[in-house]
Amino acid sequence: MTIFKPHFLLFSLLLTTLFTKAQKIKDPDEFLIPRGVDSLPKIFLLGSFHFEYPNLDANKVDKSKQIDILSEQKQKELQILLDYIALFKPTKICIEAPEKWNAMEKYRMYKTGKKELGRDEIQQIAFRLMDKFKLDTVYCVDASTIADDLTETKDSIVIRPYIDEIFKDYSFKSIASYKKWIEYETEQNSKVTLLEYFRYYNSQKRFLRDYGYYLLGDFKNGKYNGADALATYWYDRNLRIFRNIQRITTSSNDRILVLFGAGHISILDQLLKCTPEYNYVKFDDLNNKNSR
């Protein structure tokens, strides 16, 4: 006959009690999203390279490595990409452009036949999706930064030298390993289809390492200069973009497509993973009917 000793019984009771207590700890979303994630407006991030290659970013693309988005082959590939993105069924489209870009005027000129679609990704992707889903507007949600604002205030004569010191020698330069990676990415763009490239370009691992680019190189300028430059320029700009997206969100039925350069998307991805206000649909999620 087995005899249970008191200390063994006490230990068993303690384990049972601890397990029971652990089971009672609620998921934060029971408080933050009481009706469930499906009750939230859906949002889909689409990071893109710039189809027209303005070469305004730190990393330039040589003419010999640029793809021609207007070529017959790339237009066929673009249609396949658009068909995939269309699975999201957007009701609103946000683009990387300021209000002064006059997106709707450009769209109307295209619709009335006064101008053909330009080669940039806004016209090639956003305008075509507007047609498909019969949307009557596109939202320009790009933003300036607090660093820009501070240099234009009435006290800028005092503030400007401080801002200039922060940004001294800051040029978003990359380290050798990142430069090698970016060059490799650029080469792959001409070797795979647009859908394959966008799937890679919008992968979670790439978002992480893409943002890591900003934490090296010039980020290490001075004691805090690089950190302050990143915060007041690049990070602040994207926080403002996110705020603009919040401002155009008006219904739980909204399905918001955000089309921006991939550098912006790597930060917006972080913000959307944290906020309890949106149902964040990732690129590969479009294969899942529950996300549509």
Backbone bond lengths (Angstrom), bond angles and torsions (degrees), N, CA, C in turn:
res aa  C-N    CA-C-N  psi(-1)  N-CA   C-N-CA  omega(-1)  CA-C   N-CA-C  phi
1 M - - - 1.473 - - 1.531 109.33 -
2 T 1.351 116.44 134.45 1.471 120.78 -179.88 1.509 109.93 -83.96
3 I 1.289 115.59 133.61 1.469 120.68 179.07 1.524 108.51 -110.44
4 F 1.371 117.05 120.26 1.463 121.07 179.14 1.516 109.58 -86.72
5 K 1.270 115.49 121.85 1.457 119.60 -179.19 1.528 110.14 -79.80
6 P 1.329 118.15 150.23 1.478 122.46 -177.17 1.517 112.83 -56.19
7 H 1.357 117.51 -39.49 1.470 118.09 -176.82 1.522 111.39 -69.72
8 F 1.339 116.66 -29.91 1.462 120.43 176.89 1.529 110.26 -69.05
9 L 1.311 116.03 -41.60 1.459 120.58 177.93 1.517 111.01 -63.75
10 L 1.322 115.41 -39.74 1.465 120.37 -179.94 1.521 110.62 -65.35
11 F 1.342 116.14 -40.92 1.465 120.73 179.59 1.532 110.44 -65.34
12 S 1.332 116.72 -42.60 1.460 121.09 178.60 1.518 111.12 -62.73
13 L 1.336 116.03 -41.53 1.460 120.51 179.26 1.526 110.86 -64.22
14 L 1.343 116.53 -38.47 1.464 121.51 179.60 1.529 110.70 -64.96
15 L 1.343 117.60 -43.28 1.462 121.21 178.57 1.519 111.41 -62.81
16 T 1.336 115.60 -42.35 1.462 120.64 179.26 1.515 110.97 -62.40
17 T 1.324 115.82 -41.93 1.465 120.66 -179.82 1.522 111.28 -64.88
18 L 1.345 116.30 -44.02 1.464 120.30 -179.44 1.524 110.66 -64.52
19 F 1.331 117.04 -41.83 1.455 121.51 179.53 1.522 111.25 -63.42
20 T 1.319 115.35 -41.70 1.459 120.56 -179.98 1.516 110.94 -64.20
21 K 1.325 116.44 -42.01 1.468 120.48 179.63 1.528 110.57 -65.32
22 A 1.358 116.23 -40.17 1.463 119.57 -179.24 1.519 110.86 -63.14
23 Q 1.307 116.71 -35.40 1.453 121.37 -178.97 1.521 112.53 -67.13
24 K 1.324 116.25 -20.03 1.460 119.93 -175.33 1.532 113.22 -88.37
25 I 1.346 117.09 -8.15 1.461 119.58 -179.96 1.527 109.38 -73.56
26 K 1.298 116.39 122.82 1.465 121.05 -173.73 1.524 112.34 -85.45
27 D 1.298 114.53 152.67 1.456 122.18 172.19 1.533 107.62 -67.19
28 P 1.350 118.21 136.26 1.475 119.92 179.29 1.522 113.42 -53.70
29 D 1.339 116.43 -32.31 1.465 119.40 -177.35 1.523 113.11 -68.98
30 E 1.323 117.36 -14.68 1.467 118.78 173.48 1.524 110.20 -64.74
31 F 1.329 115.68 -25.42 1.462 121.05 176.89 1.531 111.33 -95.51
32 L 1.336 115.68 -39.72 1.465 120.79 -172.12 1.524 112.84 -85.32
33 I 1.332 116.76 -30.68 1.474 120.95 179.00 1.534 107.84 -133.19
34 P 1.322 116.65 67.05 1.474 119.81 -173.65 1.520 114.35 -60.16
35 R 1.322 117.75 -26.89 1.472 120.67 -178.88 1.527 111.98 -93.04
36 G 1.321 117.18 1.41 1.461 120.74 177.50 1.516 112.64 92.87
37 V 1.337 116.15 157.02 1.458 121.66 -175.12 1.524 112.18 -63.45
38 D 1.333 117.26 -28.01 1.468 119.72 -179.35 1.524 113.07 -68.78
39 S 1.331 117.27 -11.32 1.468 120.97 178.67 1.521 112.04 -86.06
40 L 1.337 116.68 -4.34 1.463 121.43 -174.73 1.527 111.49 -94.58
41 P 1.344 117.01 156.63 1.474 119.43 171.64 1.525 109.21 -62.30
42 K 1.319 116.81 140.05 1.464 120.79 -179.75 1.530 109.69 -90.24
43 I 1.321 114.89 146.64 1.463 120.12 179.06 1.523 108.67 -138.71
44 F 1.334 115.38 138.60 1.462 122.27 -176.85 1.519 108.94 -128.87
45 L 1.323 117.24 122.67 1.463 121.89 179.94 1.517 110.19 -94.45
46 L 1.324 115.63 132.13 1.466 120.74 177.15 1.523 108.75 -126.04
47 G 1.320 115.56 100.84 1.456 120.69 176.61 1.513 110.24 -81.48
48 S 1.322 116.67 135.46 1.459 120.77 -175.84 1.525 110.63 -135.05
49 F 1.328 116.14 154.27 1.460 119.58 164.35 1.524 105.92 -83.01
50 H 1.323 116.75 164.34 1.464 119.79 -177.66 1.533 109.72 -86.30
51 F 1.314 115.87 111.82 1.457 121.85 -172.65 1.530 113.36 -59.23
52 E 1.347 116.19 -31.18 1.468 118.21 -176.60 1.524 112.48 -92.00
53 Y 1.321 118.31 -0.36 1.463 123.91 177.37 1.541 112.65 48.95
54 P 1.335 118.14 64.50 1.467 119.19 177.56 1.528 112.43 -70.66
55 N 1.354 116.09 -16.80 1.471 122.34 179.99 1.526 112.56 54.91
56 L 1.331 115.19 42.87 1.467 120.44 176.94 1.527 111.48 -94.13
57 D 1.330 117.19 -11.24 1.457 120.97 179.64 1.518 110.21 -83.89
58 A 1.339 115.04 173.98 1.462 119.45 -178.21 1.527 111.50 -63.76
59 N 1.329 115.79 -35.76 1.467 119.89 -178.37 1.526 110.07 -98.02
60 K 1.313 116.65 115.52 1.465 122.55 -177.68 1.530 110.05 -91.75
61 V 1.317 116.06 150.64 1.464 121.07 177.75 1.521 108.71 -112.43
62 D 1.313 115.66 119.17 1.458 120.73 -179.82 1.527 110.42 -61.70
63 K 1.321 115.95 145.03 1.464 122.24 -177.28 1.530 111.30 -52.77
64 S 1.308 117.30 -36.84 1.462 121.46 -176.74 1.522 112.29 -68.56
65 K 1.326 117.67 -17.39 1.466 121.58 -178.08 1.529 112.70 -106.94
66 Q 1.313 117.10 4.34 1.458 120.87 179.73 1.530 110.58 -84.63
67 I 1.328 116.95 138.51 1.462 119.40 175.42 1.527 108.83 -89.37
68 D 1.296 115.80 153.84 1.465 121.61 177.97 1.524 108.43 -99.08
69 I 1.316 116.52 100.34 1.460 121.11 -175.73 1.529 111.62 -65.25
70 L 1.326 117.30 -19.53 1.465 120.80 -179.36 1.525 113.20 -89.44
71 S 1.330 116.70 -2.52 1.465 119.24 178.49 1.525 109.59 -66.98
72 E 1.324 116.74 157.33 1.465 121.28 -177.72 1.526 111.53 -58.72
73 Q 1.336 117.01 -43.41 1.464 120.67 -178.30 1.526 111.36 -64.93
74 K 1.328 116.72 -46.62 1.465 119.44 -177.75 1.523 111.85 -69.62
75 Q 1.323 117.73 -29.06 1.458 120.17 176.09 1.537 110.22 -67.64
76 K 1.319 117.42 -36.70 1.460 121.00 175.64 1.531 110.26 -65.15
77 E 1.330 115.12 -43.82 1.464 119.67 178.73 1.524 111.01 -65.37
78 L 1.326 115.66 -37.44 1.461 120.22 179.22 1.523 110.97 -62.55
79 Q 1.323 117.30 -39.31 1.462 120.39 179.66 1.527 110.66 -63.26
80 I 1.319 117.66 -38.79 1.464 121.57 177.60 1.529 109.62 -64.81
81 L 1.325 116.27 -41.96 1.466 120.88 177.13 1.526 110.33 -62.01
82 L 1.326 116.82 -45.18 1.466 121.16 179.82 1.526 111.33 -62.34
83 D 1.317 116.92 -38.63 1.465 120.55 178.22 1.528 110.30 -62.33
84 Y 1.318 115.47 -37.44 1.473 119.31 179.15 1.531 110.44 -69.21
85 I 1.326 116.90 -48.67 1.464 121.03 -179.81 1.527 110.45 -60.31
86 A 1.337 115.99 -35.33 1.460 121.37 -178.03 1.528 112.70 -62.68
87 L 1.327 117.78 -17.04 1.459 120.61 176.15 1.525 111.13 -60.06
88 F 1.324 116.24 -24.52 1.465 120.96 179.19 1.529 112.15 -72.43
89 K 1.320 116.63 -26.18 1.472 123.03 179.78 1.531 112.14 55.94
90 P 1.336 117.08 62.63 1.468 119.94 -176.46 1.520 113.35 -65.73
91 T 1.318 115.42 145.22 1.468 121.44 172.15 1.526 110.19 -105.76
92 K 1.340 116.14 -16.11 1.464 121.76 176.84 1.520 108.43 -143.11
93 I 1.334 116.08 142.96 1.460 121.23 178.81 1.521 109.35 -125.60
94 C 1.322 115.92 126.06 1.472 122.34 177.45 1.521 108.63 -106.29
95 I 1.328 115.87 138.22 1.466 119.75 -175.95 1.527 111.70 -127.72
96 E 1.327 114.30 159.85 1.459 121.81 178.12 1.528 109.29 -83.24
97 A 1.306 114.61 80.65 1.464 120.57 179.37 1.520 108.69 -159.40
98 P 1.337 117.32 145.41 1.467 120.35 173.91 1.522 109.21 -81.89
99 E 1.308 116.77 165.88 1.468 121.12 -179.84 1.533 111.40 -56.69
100 K 1.327 116.76 -36.92 1.467 120.14 -175.93 1.528 112.88 -68.62
101 W 1.336 118.38 -8.59 1.463 120.99 175.88 1.522 111.05 -69.56
102 N 1.342 116.84 -16.14 1.475 122.76 177.31 1.528 112.11 56.46
103 A 1.322 115.37 55.08 1.462 120.78 -177.23 1.520 112.36 -58.58
104 M 1.342 117.14 -44.20 1.458 119.25 -176.47 1.530 112.27 -68.20
105 E 1.322 116.73 -32.12 1.468 119.52 176.26 1.528 109.91 -65.49
106 K 1.332 116.79 -41.28 1.466 121.12 177.16 1.520 110.06 -64.09
107 Y 1.320 116.26 -40.29 1.464 119.92 -179.57 1.529 110.78 -65.17
108 R 1.322 116.55 -42.92 1.475 120.10 179.83 1.524 111.73 -64.17
109 M 1.331 116.59 -38.09 1.470 119.90 177.94 1.520 110.47 -63.81
110 Y 1.321 116.30 -37.82 1.472 120.69 176.68 1.528 110.51 -67.18
111 K 1.324 117.09 -43.82 1.459 121.18 -176.51 1.530 112.12 -68.03
112 T 1.325 116.97 -31.75 1.470 120.35 -179.56 1.526 112.46 -89.84
113 G 1.328 116.46 3.27 1.457 120.50 176.57 1.508 114.25 79.33
114 K 1.340 117.56 9.94 1.462 120.09 -179.75 1.532 112.17 -79.17
115 K 1.332 115.34 -17.54 1.460 119.20 -178.72 1.519 109.52 -153.96
116 E 1.340 116.47 139.06 1.449 120.04 176.07 1.527 109.80 -77.23
117 L 1.313 116.16 161.31 1.464 119.82 177.79 1.526 110.25 -60.05
118 G 1.333 115.92 132.61 1.452 120.05 174.22 1.516 110.37 -71.78
119 R 1.309 116.71 171.69 1.462 118.84 -175.05 1.529 112.95 -87.22
120 D 1.330 118.88 -7.69 1.469 119.30 -179.14 1.523 111.06 -67.27
121 E 1.345 115.95 158.91 1.471 120.88 -174.97 1.524 113.05 -66.80
122 I 1.329 117.88 -25.35 1.465 119.85 177.90 1.526 110.15 -63.09
123 Q 1.325 115.74 -47.36 1.462 119.56 -178.38 1.531 111.86 -75.47
124 Q 1.324 116.46 -39.18 1.456 120.04 -177.42 1.535 112.91 -72.86
125 I 1.331 117.12 -31.52 1.473 120.58 -178.74 1.527 111.71 -106.24
126 A 1.341 116.59 -59.07 1.472 119.71 -173.74 1.525 112.52 -64.19
127 F 1.329 117.49 -46.75 1.463 120.29 -177.71 1.533 111.15 -63.80
128 R 1.321 116.67 -39.58 1.458 119.10 -179.60 1.529 111.67 -68.53
129 L 1.329 116.39 -35.53 1.461 118.99 176.99 1.528 110.74 -71.38
130 M 1.325 117.10 -32.33 1.471 120.01 174.45 1.526 109.59 -59.62
131 D 1.334 116.65 -42.74 1.464 121.60 177.83 1.523 110.88 -60.64
132 K 1.324 115.41 -49.85 1.460 120.73 -174.65 1.526 111.77 -60.65
133 F 1.351 116.04 -40.24 1.467 119.62 -175.15 1.528 112.80 -103.58
134 K 1.351 114.74 10.18 1.466 120.80 175.39 1.539 112.05 52.65
135 L 1.315 115.31 48.95 1.468 121.63 178.23 1.524 109.20 -88.06
136 D 1.320 116.90 142.83 1.467 119.97 -174.80 1.522 113.94 -99.73
137 T 1.336 117.02 1.22 1.465 118.34 177.79 1.518 109.56 -156.24
138 V 1.321 114.54 161.93 1.457 121.98 172.02 1.527 105.84 -129.71
139 Y 1.317 117.45 142.69 1.459 121.07 -172.12 1.520 111.46 -102.81
140 C 1.337 115.55 119.78 1.467 121.71 176.89 1.531 107.79 -86.23
141 V 1.328 117.65 106.74 1.469 120.16 -172.75 1.523 113.10 -116.05
142 D 1.325 117.37 12.79 1.466 119.09 176.03 1.529 109.12 -66.71
143 A 1.325 116.90 163.02 1.469 120.00 -174.96 1.518 111.15 -147.59
144 S 1.338 114.31 156.20 1.463 120.80 171.10 1.530 106.94 -81.58
145 T 1.313 117.48 -172.71 1.467 120.73 -176.64 1.520 111.05 -123.32
146 I 1.323 114.55 165.44 1.459 118.82 177.62 1.532 110.55 -66.52
147 A 1.335 116.76 -28.56 1.466 119.66 176.48 1.523 110.10 -63.78
148 D 1.345 116.78 -40.25 1.465 120.72 176.85 1.521 110.32 -63.89
149 D 1.337 115.68 -45.87 1.463 120.82 -176.58 1.524 111.80 -62.54
150 L 1.327 116.49 -41.50 1.459 120.48 -176.05 1.525 112.46 -65.17
151 T 1.334 116.27 -29.52 1.468 119.10 -179.75 1.523 111.86 -80.10
152 E 1.348 116.75 -6.94 1.464 119.93 -178.65 1.529 112.88 -113.37
153 T 1.316 117.02 6.63 1.466 120.13 179.69 1.522 110.30 -78.88
154 K 1.348 115.54 169.80 1.466 120.22 178.93 1.526 111.62 -64.83
155 D 1.341 116.53 -20.05 1.461 120.50 179.40 1.526 112.14 -99.32
156 S 1.327 116.41 16.94 1.458 119.49 -174.26 1.519 112.95 -61.89
157 I 1.332 116.95 -24.89 1.467 119.54 179.18 1.522 111.03 -63.30
158 V 1.324 115.68 -26.30 1.465 121.05 177.11 1.527 110.61 -91.05
159 I 1.316 115.10 -41.32 1.470 120.26 -174.02 1.519 112.47 -77.59
160 R 1.315 117.26 -35.50 1.472 121.21 -174.08 1.530 113.52 -54.05
161 P 1.332 119.93 -45.90 1.467 118.97 179.12 1.534 112.46 -59.46
162 Y 1.338 115.78 -35.73 1.462 120.00 179.40 1.525 110.36 -67.66
163 I 1.333 116.53 -44.05 1.463 121.25 178.45 1.531 110.40 -64.18
164 D 1.334 116.05 -42.64 1.466 120.06 179.53 1.525 111.32 -60.86
165 E 1.317 116.54 -36.84 1.466 120.68 179.20 1.524 110.77 -66.09
166 I 1.330 116.47 -40.96 1.468 120.64 178.74 1.522 111.05 -60.83
167 F 1.337 116.17 -42.27 1.464 120.23 -174.54 1.530 113.52 -92.86
168 K 1.302 117.32 5.72 1.459 120.72 177.35 1.527 109.24 -61.89
169 D 1.305 116.61 126.42 1.470 123.56 179.77 1.532 113.20 68.15
170 Y 1.337 118.13 14.09 1.469 119.86 179.03 1.525 108.81 -97.51
171 S 1.325 116.84 116.65 1.467 120.24 -176.29 1.524 112.60 -138.56
172 F 1.340 117.03 16.87 1.470 122.21 -178.64 1.522 112.04 59.22
173 K 1.325 116.99 26.79 1.458 118.64 179.66 1.528 109.59 -67.20
174 S 1.335 115.47 148.70 1.459 120.41 -177.34 1.518 110.78 -105.46
175 I 1.335 115.26 164.32 1.454 119.40 173.87 1.525 108.11 -85.62
176 A 1.337 116.42 167.60 1.465 121.35 -171.71 1.528 113.10 -57.96
177 S 1.340 117.71 -41.18 1.467 119.89 -176.75 1.522 111.45 -66.44
178 Y 1.333 116.85 -36.58 1.467 119.77 178.40 1.524 110.49 -71.20
179 K 1.311 116.41 -38.35 1.459 119.36 178.51 1.520 110.52 -62.23
180 K 1.328 116.75 -40.37 1.457 121.48 179.15 1.525 110.39 -64.61
181 W 1.343 116.33 -40.94 1.471 121.24 179.13 1.528 110.91 -64.18
182 I 1.327 117.07 -45.02 1.468 121.58 -178.58 1.526 110.68 -63.97
183 E 1.326 116.35 -40.43 1.468 119.84 177.54 1.527 110.97 -63.62
184 Y 1.315 116.48 -39.65 1.469 120.78 177.53 1.530 110.37 -63.30
185 E 1.340 117.01 -45.04 1.467 121.55 177.66 1.526 111.06 -55.76
186 T 1.306 115.50 -46.50 1.460 120.90 -178.00 1.524 111.17 -60.16
187 E 1.311 116.04 -41.10 1.464 120.38 179.35 1.528 111.20 -65.47
188 Q 1.326 117.10 -37.72 1.464 120.84 -178.35 1.524 111.98 -66.14
189 N 1.315 116.70 -25.11 1.464 120.74 -177.65 1.522 112.22 -61.07
190 S 1.315 116.62 -27.71 1.475 120.25 179.66 1.518 112.16 -94.12
191 K 1.345 116.92 -2.07 1.462 120.65 -175.91 1.524 113.56 -108.29
192 V 1.325 116.99 -16.35 1.469 120.50 -179.17 1.526 109.02 -124.93
193 T 1.324 116.62 168.30 1.464 119.94 179.03 1.521 110.39 -72.95
194 L 1.316 116.41 163.22 1.460 120.74 179.09 1.529 111.74 -61.89
195 L 1.323 117.18 -39.44 1.465 119.23 178.79 1.516 110.91 -63.04
196 E 1.322 117.18 -43.77 1.469 120.68 177.74 1.525 110.54 -61.92
197 Y 1.328 115.30 -42.82 1.461 118.87 -177.58 1.525 110.83 -67.34
198 F 1.315 118.11 -42.81 1.455 120.93 179.68 1.526 111.26 -67.62
199 R 1.312 117.19 -33.72 1.468 119.38 176.62 1.527 110.04 -62.31
200 Y 1.339 115.30 -44.25 1.460 119.63 176.23 1.531 110.89 -66.67
201 Y 1.314 116.17 -45.47 1.461 122.25 -174.63 1.528 111.62 -62.76
202 N 1.343 116.16 -25.50 1.460 120.83 -178.71 1.522 112.64 -109.24
203 S 1.321 116.36 23.41 1.462 120.60 177.16 1.529 109.70 -78.84
204 Q 1.316 115.61 151.84 1.459 120.49 -177.65 1.530 112.13 -63.86
205 K 1.319 117.13 -38.24 1.469 119.69 179.66 1.523 110.48 -64.18
206 R 1.331 116.27 -39.68 1.457 118.64 -179.79 1.528 110.94 -66.36
207 F 1.331 117.57 -40.24 1.462 120.33 177.43 1.522 110.66 -56.24
208 L 1.319 116.33 -44.53 1.468 120.75 -178.63 1.520 111.07 -62.07
209 R 1.323 116.88 -49.97 1.461 120.10 -177.12 1.529 111.92 -72.75
210 D 1.316 116.35 -28.75 1.459 119.49 177.24 1.525 110.08 -64.60
211 Y 1.334 117.02 -42.02 1.462 118.45 176.94 1.521 110.92 -70.54
212 G 1.345 116.52 -29.78 1.457 119.97 177.48 1.519 112.48 -60.22
213 Y 1.338 115.55 -25.30 1.472 121.25 176.59 1.525 111.00 -53.92
214 Y 1.345 116.82 -38.04 1.462 121.29 -175.35 1.523 112.87 -80.18
215 L 1.326 117.35 -7.62 1.457 120.79 -178.00 1.522 112.25 -98.65
216 L 1.325 115.90 6.25 1.464 121.79 179.29 1.530 108.61 -123.15
217 G 1.291 117.74 -170.37 1.463 120.76 176.36 1.520 113.13 55.26
218 D 1.329 117.05 -119.62 1.462 122.38 -176.15 1.527 113.49 -64.71
219 F 1.316 117.51 -16.37 1.463 120.46 177.37 1.531 110.61 -59.52
220 K 1.334 116.27 -25.32 1.466 121.01 -177.14 1.529 112.74 -92.23
221 N 1.335 117.69 11.10 1.464 120.84 177.38 1.530 110.27 -63.56
222 G 1.334 116.32 130.26 1.459 120.86 175.88 1.520 112.35 57.64
223 K 1.339 115.05 -161.72 1.461 119.52 178.31 1.527 109.96 -76.84
224 Y 1.347 116.40 -53.00 1.465 120.77 -179.48 1.530 113.22 -130.00
225 N 1.337 117.57 0.98 1.464 119.59 -174.94 1.531 112.40 -55.76
226 G 1.328 116.35 -47.22 1.459 119.72 -178.98 1.525 112.08 -63.92
227 A 1.322 116.54 -40.60 1.468 120.90 179.79 1.526 110.26 -66.01
228 D 1.331 116.73 -42.83 1.469 120.45 -179.55 1.531 111.08 -68.21
229 A 1.328 116.91 -36.30 1.469 120.18 178.04 1.527 109.97 -64.55
230 L 1.318 117.19 -44.57 1.456 120.84 179.18 1.528 110.70 -62.81
231 A 1.329 116.56 -42.27 1.469 120.38 -177.12 1.521 112.38 -68.07
232 T 1.326 116.87 -43.79 1.470 119.95 -174.00 1.520 113.51 -85.43
233 Y 1.318 116.81 -14.78 1.461 118.85 178.11 1.529 111.11 -109.79
234 W 1.333 116.94 -75.37 1.457 119.70 -170.34 1.531 113.11 -70.56
235 Y 1.330 116.78 -48.15 1.469 117.83 -177.64 1.525 110.56 -69.35
236 D 1.322 116.73 -41.28 1.464 119.49 179.50 1.526 111.43 -62.67
237 R 1.308 116.73 -40.17 1.469 119.65 179.28 1.522 110.98 -58.43
238 N 1.317 116.74 -43.44 1.458 120.00 -178.24 1.521 112.92 -74.84
239 L 1.316 117.75 -30.62 1.465 119.60 172.05 1.522 110.19 -63.38
240 R 1.315 117.38 -38.67 1.468 121.24 178.03 1.532 110.73 -68.27
241 I 1.319 116.26 -38.29 1.467 119.96 176.09 1.527 109.28 -60.91
242 F 1.315 116.52 -44.19 1.467 120.50 178.44 1.530 110.31 -61.32
243 R 1.317 116.33 -40.26 1.468 119.73 178.08 1.527 110.77 -63.50
244 N 1.324 116.98 -38.19 1.471 120.05 177.24 1.523 111.03 -64.09
245 I 1.330 116.61 -36.73 1.463 120.07 177.07 1.526 109.97 -65.12
246 Q 1.325 116.29 -41.39 1.466 119.61 176.49 1.527 110.90 -58.90
247 R 1.314 115.90 -39.64 1.466 120.52 -175.53 1.522 112.64 -67.60
248 I 1.325 117.63 -28.74 1.473 118.88 -179.39 1.533 111.80 -93.94
249 T 1.319 116.00 -0.49 1.466 120.31 176.14 1.520 108.30 -83.38
250 T 1.308 117.62 117.54 1.460 120.50 -173.77 1.522 113.83 -124.49
251 S 1.332 117.58 -7.33 1.466 119.18 -175.48 1.517 110.48 -151.12
252 S 1.313 115.75 150.44 1.465 120.43 175.30 1.523 110.66 -67.57
253 N 1.335 116.97 -14.22 1.462 121.56 178.71 1.525 113.08 -89.81
254 D 1.332 117.11 -2.49 1.467 120.57 178.60 1.524 110.41 -61.26
255 R 1.320 114.59 140.01 1.465 122.11 172.81 1.533 105.30 -126.37
256 I 1.318 116.46 99.43 1.462 122.75 -167.13 1.530 111.13 -102.86
257 L 1.319 115.39 119.15 1.461 121.90 174.00 1.523 108.09 -95.72
258 V 1.317 116.81 127.24 1.467 121.86 179.92 1.526 108.16 -113.21
259 L 1.335 116.39 110.66 1.471 122.72 -178.51 1.527 109.12 -106.01
260 F 1.326 115.90 109.20 1.468 121.54 -178.39 1.520 110.10 -143.28
261 G 1.331 115.38 165.53 1.455 120.59 170.94 1.521 109.26 -58.76
262 A 1.330 116.96 145.14 1.463 121.33 -171.79 1.527 112.97 -61.00
263 G 1.322 118.08 -27.69 1.461 120.10 178.25 1.521 112.11 -61.16
264 H 1.323 116.52 -37.64 1.460 121.32 176.52 1.528 110.27 -70.09
265 I 1.320 115.90 -41.33 1.451 120.58 -175.47 1.525 111.39 -61.66
266 S 1.334 117.72 -32.69 1.469 119.68 -178.77 1.525 111.45 -62.90
267 I 1.337 117.58 -28.75 1.465 120.21 176.41 1.524 110.55 -85.88
268 L 1.312 117.61 -42.67 1.463 120.70 178.09 1.526 110.65 -59.43
269 D 1.314 116.62 -33.61 1.464 121.34 175.97 1.524 110.63 -59.26
270 Q 1.327 117.18 -44.40 1.466 121.49 178.55 1.525 110.55 -60.72
271 L 1.322 115.76 -46.20 1.459 120.75 -176.02 1.525 111.26 -65.19
272 L 1.331 116.47 -39.84 1.465 119.78 -178.03 1.523 112.28 -73.51
273 K 1.312 117.47 -25.47 1.458 119.82 175.41 1.532 111.29 -70.92
274 C 1.317 115.61 -22.89 1.470 120.29 -177.51 1.527 113.23 -93.88
275 T 1.326 117.69 -36.48 1.460 119.85 -172.97 1.529 112.20 -71.47
276 P 1.337 117.79 140.45 1.469 121.32 174.68 1.525 111.83 -91.52
277 E 1.350 117.45 11.93 1.462 120.68 -173.51 1.524 114.22 -96.69
278 Y 1.341 117.42 -10.49 1.460 119.68 -177.30 1.529 111.07 -132.91
279 N 1.319 115.00 152.63 1.453 122.99 169.09 1.525 105.73 -94.71
280 Y 1.316 116.60 101.37 1.455 122.75 -172.80 1.531 110.18 -83.59
281 V 1.329 115.52 112.98 1.466 122.40 179.10 1.529 108.35 -98.16
282 K 1.313 117.14 119.05 1.458 121.49 -178.64 1.536 110.54 -89.23
283 F 1.319 115.53 165.90 1.473 120.67 -171.76 1.523 112.04 -54.06
284 D 1.321 116.75 -50.36 1.459 119.32 -177.81 1.523 113.04 -72.38
285 D 1.330 117.03 -14.97 1.463 120.12 -179.90 1.527 112.41 -66.48
286 L 1.323 117.89 -18.76 1.467 119.73 -177.71 1.527 111.80 -65.45
287 N 1.335 116.77 -14.54 1.452 119.62 174.81 1.529 111.65 -77.04
288 N 1.338 114.99 -12.34 1.460 121.24 -179.06 1.514 109.09 -98.93
289 K 1.312 118.11 117.85 1.469 122.66 -175.72 1.526 111.48 -59.70
290 N 1.340 117.74 -27.31 1.464 120.17 -178.37 1.520 112.65 -68.19
291 S 1.350 116.48 -16.35 1.464 119.62 -177.85 1.524 111.46 -95.17
292 R 1.319 117.88 -3.40 1.473 119.99 -174.85 1.516 111.26 -90.83
